[in-house]
């Protein structure tokens, strides 16, 4: 496996590449990075040439200077695909990466789309309403509110552009229609993106892994790859 760098949208982007064959692009989730996908990359590299970037702001990739919208991430993916000359590739997205993968595939066709516990369904919850509030109180006051209501989210961990970006990308994309055959893969023990959300997402095949949680690439990388290979 090789680690490389490429310049995309005026940012230095780290990515991993391994294997030979048809290209297979992996998009990790929010707060993750390509390193956590190394076992999956190694297993898939016996059949594919696997590419896995650290998305901007994560891993060893540079942080954007200004907040991004979903469209900025899609522009990033388009440039990444064009610069690496990826053609007729397979696309896998996990969690937030699944949102990006579906959004990309709703505009550009790929060989096949694999959505792994994608964070596509966004219900109008109390947490979501708090995210959108402009809270007129000192920072210590906001910290108390975040601790009480957002303790199980990534929001308090980020600052500046990344914090605003997280607010911007929390949108419902479950209505989007993929252009390619879509395989949905979900862990039955997932507590981050509930398995019940799978019925709201357009797909051709639904595969489940009973013993896996949300971090399916870490919990059961071998079973995840098995599900992928069984649906080629």
C-alpha positions in Angstrom: 0.0 0.0 0.0 1.3 3.5 -0.9 0.5 6.8 0.7 0.5 9.7 -1.7 -0.4 13.4 -1.9 -2.3 15.3 -4.4 -3.4 19.0 -4.7 -7.2 19.3 -4.8 -9.2 22.5 -4.5 -6.0 24.2 -3.3 -5.6 21.7 -0.5 -2.9 19.1 0.1 -4.8 15.8 0.2 -3.4 12.5 1.5 -4.7 9.3 -0.1 -3.9 5.6 0.0 -3.7 3.4 -3.1 -3.2 -0.4 -3.3 -3.6 -3.2 -5.8 -4.2 -3.6 -9.5 -7.4 -3.9 -11.6 -10.6 -1.9 -11.9 -10.6 1.2 -9.7 -12.5 1.1 -6.4 -12.9 4.4 -4.5 -13.6 4.4 -0.8 -14.9 7.5 1.1 -14.6 7.3 4.9 -17.1 8.8 7.4 -17.0 12.0 9.4 -14.3 12.0 12.0 -12.6 9.0 10.4 -9.7 8.7 7.8 -8.3 6.3 5.2 -6.0 4.6 7.8 -9.0 3.0 9.5 -9.9 1.3 6.2 -6.5 -0.3 5.7 -7.8 -3.9 6.4 -10.6 -3.4 3.9 -8.2 -1.8 1.4 -5.8 -4.7 1.7 -8.5 -7.3 1.2 -10.0 -5.6 -1.8 -6.6 -4.9 -3.4 -6.4 -8.6 -4.5 -9.1 -7.8 -7.0 -9.1 -4.0 -7.5 -6.9 -0.9 -7.5 -8.2 0.7 -4.4 -8.1 4.5 -3.7 -9.0 6.0 -0.3 -8.5 9.7 0.3 -8.5 11.4 3.6 -11.3 13.8 3.1 -10.4 17.5 3.6 -10.1 18.3 7.3 -9.5 14.6 8.3 -6.5 12.3 8.6 -3.4 13.9 7.0 -5.3 16.1 4.6 -5.3 19.8 4.9 -8.2 21.6 6.6 -10.3 24.0 4.4 -10.0 27.6 5.3 -13.7 28.4 5.0 -16.8 26.3 5.8 -17.9 23.8 3.0 -21.2 22.7 1.8 -22.1 19.3 0.3 -21.5 20.8 -3.1 -17.9 21.6 -2.2 -17.2 18.0 -1.3 -18.8 16.9 -4.6 -16.5 19.3 -6.5 -13.6 17.9 -4.5 -14.6 14.3 -5.6 -15.0 15.4 -9.2 -11.5 16.9 -9.2 -10.0 13.9 -7.4 -11.5 11.5 -9.9 -10.4 13.6 -12.9 -6.8 14.1 -11.7 -6.4 10.4 -11.0 -8.2 9.5 -14.3 -10.6 7.0 -12.6 -13.0 5.6 -15.1 -15.9 3.2 -14.7 -14.9 2.9 -11.0 -16.7 1.3 -8.1 -17.7 3.7 -5.3 -18.1 2.9 -1.6 -19.2 5.5 1.0 -19.5 4.9 4.7 -21.6 7.1 7.0 -21.0 10.7 5.9 -18.9 9.3 3.0 -22.1 7.5 2.0 -23.9 10.8 1.8 -21.2 12.1 -0.5 -21.2 8.9 -2.6 -24.9 9.0 -3.2 -24.9 12.7 -4.0 -22.0 12.1 -6.4 -23.8 9.1 -8.0 -27.1 11.1 -8.4 -25.1 13.3 -10.8 -22.4 11.0 -12.3 -22.7 7.3 -13.0 -20.2 4.8 -11.5 -19.7 1.1 -12.1 -21.6 0.2 -8.9 -22.5 2.0 -5.7 -21.9 0.6 -2.2 -23.5 2.5 0.6 -22.3 1.3 4.0 -24.5 2.6 6.9 -24.9 5.9 5.1 -25.9 9.0 7.1 -28.6 10.1 4.7 -31.7 10.3 6.8 -31.9 13.5 8.9 -35.0 13.8 11.0 -36.0 17.2 12.5 -34.8 16.3 16.1 -34.1 18.5 19.1 -30.3 18.1 18.4 -30.7 19.3 14.9 -32.6 22.4 16.0 -29.9 23.2 18.6 -27.3 22.9 15.8 -29.0 25.7 13.9 -29.4 28.1 16.8 -27.4 31.3 17.2 -27.0 31.1 21.0 -26.5 34.6 22.5 -24.4 33.7 25.5 -20.8 33.4 26.5 -18.7 30.5 25.3 -18.8 28.7 28.7 -22.6 28.9 28.5 -22.6 27.3 25.1 -20.3 24.5 26.3 -22.8 23.6 29.0 -25.6 23.5 26.4 -23.5 21.4 24.0 -22.5 19.0 26.9 -26.2 18.5 27.8 -27.8 18.1 24.4 -24.9 17.2 22.0 -22.8 14.9 24.1 -23.1 12.0 21.7 -22.3 14.1 18.6 -19.0 15.2 17.1 -20.0 18.9 17.2 -18.2 20.0 20.4 -14.9 18.5 19.1 -14.5 20.9 16.2 -13.6 24.5 15.8 -13.8 27.1 13.0 -14.4 26.0 9.5 -14.9 22.3 10.4 -17.6 23.1 13.0 -19.5 25.2 10.5 -19.0 22.6 7.8 -20.5 19.9 10.1 -23.6 22.1 10.5 -23.8 22.6 6.8 -23.7 19.0 5.8 -26.4 17.7 8.2 -29.1 17.6 5.5 -31.4 14.8 4.4 -30.3 13.2 1.2 -32.4 10.0 1.4 -34.7 11.3 -1.4 -31.8 11.2 -4.0 -32.0 8.5 -6.7 -28.7 6.8 -7.6 -27.8 6.4 -11.3 -26.0 3.1 -10.7 -27.0 -0.2 -9.2 -26.9 0.3 -5.4 -25.9 -2.1 -2.7 -26.8 -1.1 0.8 -24.8 -2.7 3.6 -25.6 -2.2 7.3 -24.6 -3.5 10.7 -27.6 -4.7 12.8 -25.9 -3.3 16.0 -25.4 0.2 14.6 -26.3 2.9 17.1 -25.1 5.9 15.1 -27.1 5.4 11.9 -30.0 3.1 13.0 -30.7 0.1 10.8 -34.3 1.2 10.5 -33.2 4.0 8.3 -32.4 1.4 5.6 -36.0 1.2 4.6 -36.0 4.9 3.6 -33.1 4.6 1.2 -33.4 3.7 -2.5 -31.4 0.5 -3.2 -31.3 -2.6 -5.3 -29.9 -4.9 -2.6 -29.8 -4.8 1.2 -27.1 -6.7 3.0 -26.9 -7.0 6.7 -24.1 -8.0 9.1 -25.7 -9.0 12.4 -22.6 -8.7 14.6 -21.4 -5.3 13.2 -21.9 -1.8 14.7 -21.4 1.5 12.9 -17.6 1.0 12.6 -18.2 -1.9 10.2 -14.7 -1.4 8.6 -13.2 -2.1 12.1 -15.7 -4.6 13.5 -16.0 -7.0 10.6 -13.8 -5.9 7.6 -13.7 -9.5 6.3 -17.5 -9.8 6.2 -17.8 -6.3 4.7 -15.5 -7.3 1.8 -17.4 -10.6 1.5 -20.7 -8.7 1.0 -19.0 -6.5 -1.6 -17.5 -9.3 -3.6 -20.8 -11.2 -3.5 -22.5 -8.3 -5.2 -20.2 -7.6 -8.1 
